[in-house]
Amino acid sequence: MTNIRAESTGAVGVITIDRREHFNSFDVETARDFRKAGLAFARDEAVRAVVIRGAGGVFCSGADLKYIARGGEPSDLGYLQPDARAVPAGYGEIFKQILEYLHSTISEIKRAPKPFIAAVDGVAAAGGFGIAMACDLVLASERASFEWAYPKTGLTGAESSTFFLPRLVGLRTALELVFLNPRLDAKDAKEMRLVTAVYPTESFDSEVMALAEKLSRGPTKAYAVAKSLIHQAAGVDRLDHHLDRELENLARIADGRDFSEGLESFFSKRPPAFEGR
């Protein structure tokens, strides 16, 4: 796995998104390897807690927009089109192939009979925000920040973000974050209950591992049952259906004019001129 590192320390599994030169974003290969690592740790009974982190002071910035803008890599794009047909015009199919892997990983995280911890050091934006919100606990360094970010390029939200955000912060605050798109520092995110705890940046890694190791020594089977029951109470049994709707709608919007404009303005570093299409 080139851009995903999966390592075990005792009963703690650590998944590191290691693509710092691209702000730990996902192309198809990285998303595929992330899914492989997530499923392996979720199903390994010897691993009793899992940490997801990013390398180099960035958590994750979601899908790689440069990769999407150039049409992806032909060798990556056979998953949904095994007969090697050309990828259709627009960007939806490329997003879809990345999100298929990410959404199945998120689904596995929520079903996993063990705690998953997001260790957010630096930026968690768009898909990175969604992955963090999908974890059972979110630990943040003092330099962490959280941003919905999708409106910058005219997108709708995916990676479970539209499912978990209203459950975590309530309907009114969720819509505030979606429409106004503030960048939240770690303190603000904790006050909104998006974050479990905030630690000094200098000691962040050791604090994360100390908590993960504590959980890995806990009553794993009891944690698993409690996690399942709480998810039932919160309606998380409908997550897979919602993930399908997120993927379908984001792919559709990505084929529209506003996303093309959003992508161009993003790389040109100018305000977008959206037309509502």
C-alpha positions as CSV (number, residue, x, y, z in Angstrom):
1,M,0.0,0.0,0.0
2,T,1.7,3.1,-1.3
3,N,-0.1,6.0,0.5
4,I,-1.7,4.1,3.4
5,R,0.3,2.7,6.3
6,A,-1.3,0.1,8.5
7,E,0.6,-0.9,11.6
8,S,-0.2,-2.6,14.9
9,T,1.1,-1.7,18.3
10,G,0.0,-4.4,20.7
11,A,-3.8,-4.5,20.3
12,V,-4.0,-1.1,18.7
13,G,-4.2,-0.8,14.9
14,V,-3.0,2.5,13.4
15,I,-4.0,3.6,9.9
16,T,-2.0,6.5,8.5
17,I,-3.0,8.5,5.4
18,D,0.5,9.3,4.1
19,R,0.1,11.5,1.1
20,R,1.2,14.8,2.6
21,E,2.3,16.4,-0.7
22,H,-1.4,16.2,-1.7
23,F,-2.7,17.2,1.8
24,N,-3.5,13.5,2.5
25,S,-6.3,13.5,-0.1
26,F,-7.7,10.5,-1.9
27,D,-7.2,9.3,-5.4
28,V,-8.7,5.9,-6.3
29,E,-5.6,3.9,-5.3
30,T,-5.4,5.6,-1.9
31,A,-9.1,5.1,-1.3
32,R,-8.8,1.5,-2.2
33,D,-5.9,0.9,0.1
34,F,-7.7,2.8,2.9
35,R,-10.6,0.4,2.5
36,K,-8.3,-2.6,2.6
37,A,-6.6,-1.4,5.9
38,G,-9.9,-0.4,7.5
39,L,-11.6,-3.8,6.8
40,A,-8.5,-5.7,7.9
41,F,-8.4,-4.0,11.3
42,A,-12.2,-4.0,11.8
43,R,-12.3,-7.7,11.4
44,D,-9.1,-8.7,13.2
45,E,-10.0,-9.9,16.6
46,A,-6.5,-9.3,17.9
47,V,-6.9,-5.6,17.2
48,R,-9.2,-4.1,19.9
49,A,-9.0,-0.4,19.0
50,V,-8.1,1.5,15.8
51,V,-6.6,4.9,15.2
52,I,-7.0,6.8,11.9
53,R,-4.5,9.6,11.5
54,G,-2.8,11.7,8.8
55,A,0.9,12.2,8.2
56,G,2.7,15.5,8.4
57,G,0.4,17.7,10.4
58,V,-2.6,17.2,8.1
59,F,-5.5,14.8,8.8
60,C,-7.2,14.6,5.4
61,S,-8.6,17.0,2.8
62,G,-11.0,14.5,1.1
63,A,-10.9,13.6,-2.6
64,D,-7.9,14.8,-4.6
65,L,-9.3,17.6,-6.7
66,K,-6.2,17.8,-8.9
67,Y,-6.6,14.1,-9.7
68,I,-10.2,14.6,-10.5
69,A,-9.6,17.7,-12.6
70,R,-7.2,15.9,-14.9
71,G,-9.6,13.0,-15.3
72,G,-8.0,10.5,-13.0
73,E,-5.6,7.8,-14.1
74,P,-6.9,5.3,-16.7
75,S,-5.4,2.4,-14.9
76,D,-7.4,3.3,-11.7
77,L,-10.8,3.6,-13.4
78,G,-11.8,0.1,-14.1
79,Y,-13.6,-0.8,-10.9
80,L,-17.0,0.5,-12.0
81,Q,-16.3,0.1,-15.7
82,P,-14.6,-3.3,-16.0
83,D,-15.0,-3.4,-19.8
84,A,-12.6,-0.4,-20.0
85,R,-15.1,1.9,-21.6
86,A,-14.1,5.5,-21.6
87,V,-15.1,7.5,-18.5
88,P,-18.1,9.7,-19.4
89,A,-17.8,13.4,-19.7
90,G,-18.0,15.2,-16.3
91,Y,-16.4,14.4,-13.0
92,G,-19.1,12.2,-11.4
93,E,-17.7,8.8,-12.4
94,I,-14.3,9.6,-10.9
95,F,-15.8,10.8,-7.7
96,K,-18.0,7.7,-7.6
97,Q,-15.0,5.3,-7.8
98,I,-13.3,7.1,-5.0
99,L,-16.4,7.3,-2.8
100,E,-17.4,3.6,-3.4
101,Y,-14.2,2.7,-1.4
102,L,-14.5,5.4,1.2
103,H,-18.2,4.7,1.9
104,S,-17.7,1.0,2.3
105,T,-14.9,1.8,4.8
106,I,-17.1,4.1,6.8
107,S,-19.8,1.4,6.8
108,E,-17.3,-1.1,8.2
109,I,-16.1,1.4,10.8
110,K,-19.6,1.8,12.2
111,R,-20.2,-2.0,12.2
112,A,-16.8,-2.9,13.7
113,P,-17.1,-4.4,17.2
114,K,-14.4,-2.1,18.6
115,P,-13.7,1.6,19.0
116,F,-12.4,3.6,16.0
117,I,-10.6,6.9,16.9
118,A,-9.9,9.8,14.6
119,A,-6.7,11.5,15.5
120,V,-7.0,14.9,13.9
121,D,-3.7,16.9,13.8
122,G,-4.1,19.8,11.4
123,V,-6.8,20.2,8.8
124,A,-9.9,17.9,8.5
125,A,-11.9,19.2,5.5
126,A,-14.6,17.9,3.2
127,G,-14.1,14.1,3.1
128,G,-11.6,14.3,5.9
129,F,-14.2,16.0,8.0
130,G,-16.7,13.2,7.1
131,I,-14.3,10.4,8.0
132,A,-13.5,12.0,11.3
133,M,-17.2,12.4,12.1
134,A,-17.8,8.7,11.3
135,C,-15.3,7.6,13.9
136,D,-16.5,6.7,17.5
137,L,-14.2,9.2,19.1
138,V,-12.4,12.3,17.7
139,L,-9.2,13.5,19.3
140,A,-7.8,16.8,18.2
141,S,-4.5,18.6,18.6
142,E,-4.5,22.3,19.4
143,R,-3.6,23.1,15.8
144,A,-6.5,21.0,14.4
145,S,-9.2,22.6,12.3
146,F,-12.5,21.3,10.9
147,E,-14.2,22.6,7.8
148,W,-17.3,21.3,5.9
149,A,-15.6,22.8,2.7
150,Y,-17.8,21.2,0.1
151,P,-19.5,24.6,-1.0
152,K,-16.2,26.0,-2.1
153,T,-16.4,23.8,-5.2
154,G,-20.2,23.5,-5.4
155,L,-20.5,20.0,-3.9
156,T,-23.2,18.5,-1.7
157,G,-21.4,16.6,1.0
158,A,-20.5,12.9,1.2
159,E,-18.3,10.5,3.3
160,S,-21.2,10.2,5.8
161,S,-21.0,13.9,6.7
162,T,-24.7,14.7,5.9
163,F,-25.7,11.7,8.0
164,F,-23.7,12.3,11.2
165,L,-23.5,16.1,11.3
166,P,-27.2,16.7,12.4
167,R,-27.0,13.8,14.8
168,L,-23.9,15.3,16.4
169,V,-24.7,19.0,16.6
170,G,-28.5,19.3,15.8
171,L,-30.4,20.4,12.8
172,R,-29.9,24.2,13.1
173,T,-26.2,24.1,13.7
174,A,-25.7,21.5,11.0
175,L,-27.3,23.8,8.5
176,E,-25.2,26.7,9.8
177,L,-22.0,24.7,9.1
178,V,-23.3,23.7,5.7
179,F,-24.4,27.1,4.4
180,L,-21.8,29.4,6.1
181,N,-18.9,27.0,6.1
182,P,-16.8,28.4,9.0
183,R,-13.4,26.9,9.7
184,L,-13.6,25.6,13.3
185,D,-10.6,25.5,15.5
186,A,-10.2,22.6,17.9
187,K,-11.7,24.5,20.8
188,D,-14.8,25.5,18.8
189,A,-15.2,22.0,17.5
190,K,-15.1,20.6,21.0
191,E,-17.7,23.1,22.2
192,M,-20.0,21.9,19.3
193,R,-19.4,18.2,20.5
194,L,-17.7,17.4,17.2
195,V,-14.5,16.6,19.2
196,T,-14.0,14.3,22.2
197,A,-10.9,15.9,23.6
198,V,-8.2,18.4,22.6
199,Y,-4.5,17.8,23.5
200,P,-1.3,19.9,23.1
201,T,0.2,19.5,19.7
202,E,3.6,18.5,21.2
203,S,2.2,15.6,23.1
204,F,-0.7,14.7,20.8
205,D,0.6,11.4,19.4
206,S,1.4,10.0,22.8
207,E,-1.9,11.1,24.2
208,V,-3.8,9.4,21.4
209,M,-1.9,6.2,21.8
210,A,-2.4,6.2,25.6
211,L,-6.2,6.5,25.1
212,A,-6.2,3.9,22.4
213,E,-4.2,1.5,24.5
214,K,-6.5,2.1,27.4
215,L,-9.5,1.2,25.2
216,S,-7.7,-1.9,23.8
217,R,-7.4,-3.2,27.4
218,G,-11.1,-2.7,28.1
219,P,-14.1,-5.0,27.8
220,T,-14.1,-5.2,24.0
221,K,-17.2,-7.4,23.7
222,A,-19.2,-5.1,26.0
223,Y,-18.0,-2.1,24.1
224,A,-19.1,-3.8,20.9
225,V,-22.6,-4.5,22.2
226,A,-23.0,-1.0,23.6
227,K,-21.8,0.5,20.3
228,S,-24.3,-1.6,18.4
229,L,-27.2,-0.7,20.7
230,I,-26.4,3.0,20.7
231,H,-26.2,3.0,16.9
232,Q,-29.6,1.3,16.7
233,A,-31.1,4.0,19.0
234,A,-29.6,6.7,16.8
235,G,-30.8,5.2,13.5
236,V,-27.3,4.3,12.3
237,D,-28.8,1.1,10.8
238,R,-29.9,3.4,7.9
239,L,-26.3,4.6,7.3
240,D,-25.7,2.4,4.2
241,H,-28.9,3.7,2.5
242,H,-27.8,7.3,3.2
243,L,-24.3,6.7,1.9
244,D,-25.8,5.5,-1.3
245,R,-27.8,8.7,-1.6
246,E,-24.8,10.8,-0.8
247,L,-22.7,9.1,-3.5
248,E,-25.5,9.3,-6.1
249,N,-26.2,13.0,-5.5
250,L,-22.6,14.1,-5.3
251,A,-21.8,12.3,-8.5
252,R,-24.7,14.0,-10.2
253,I,-23.8,17.5,-8.9
254,A,-20.2,16.9,-9.9
255,D,-21.3,16.6,-13.5
256,G,-22.9,20.0,-13.4
257,R,-21.8,23.5,-14.3
258,D,-21.3,24.7,-10.8
259,F,-18.8,22.1,-9.9
260,S,-16.8,22.8,-13.1
261,E,-16.8,26.5,-12.1
262,G,-15.9,25.7,-8.5
263,L,-13.0,23.5,-9.6
264,E,-11.7,26.2,-11.9
265,S,-12.0,28.9,-9.4
266,F,-10.4,26.8,-6.7
267,F,-7.2,26.3,-8.7
268,S,-7.3,29.9,-9.9
269,K,-7.7,31.1,-6.3
270,R,-10.6,33.4,-7.2
271,P,-14.2,33.5,-5.9
272,P,-16.5,31.2,-7.8
273,A,-19.3,32.5,-9.9
274,F,-22.0,29.9,-9.3
275,E,-25.1,29.8,-11.5
276,G,-27.1,27.4,-9.4
277,R,-26.8,24.6,-12.0
